[in-house]
Amino acid sequence: MCSVTNIQQVKWQLHADMEKLKDIDEQIAGAERAMSLLAERRRELVNRLGLNKPDHDPEAA
């Protein structure tokens, strides 16, 4: 009977670990989306400020 309990515990632990892995993967995907959005916003600001030009002059923008 002890081995049946251990098998059940292993199954439950596997299920719990798979759920945690799924949750972490979702968090990573969300963080990647946030990074992409922030990079896009940064590019827009760099372009607006003219910082991507060789002789950038914020006053000329």
Secondary structure, 3 states (H helix, E strand, C coil): CHHHHHHHHHHHHHHHHHHHHHHHHHHHHHHHHHHHHHHHHHHHHHHHHCCCCCCCCHHHC
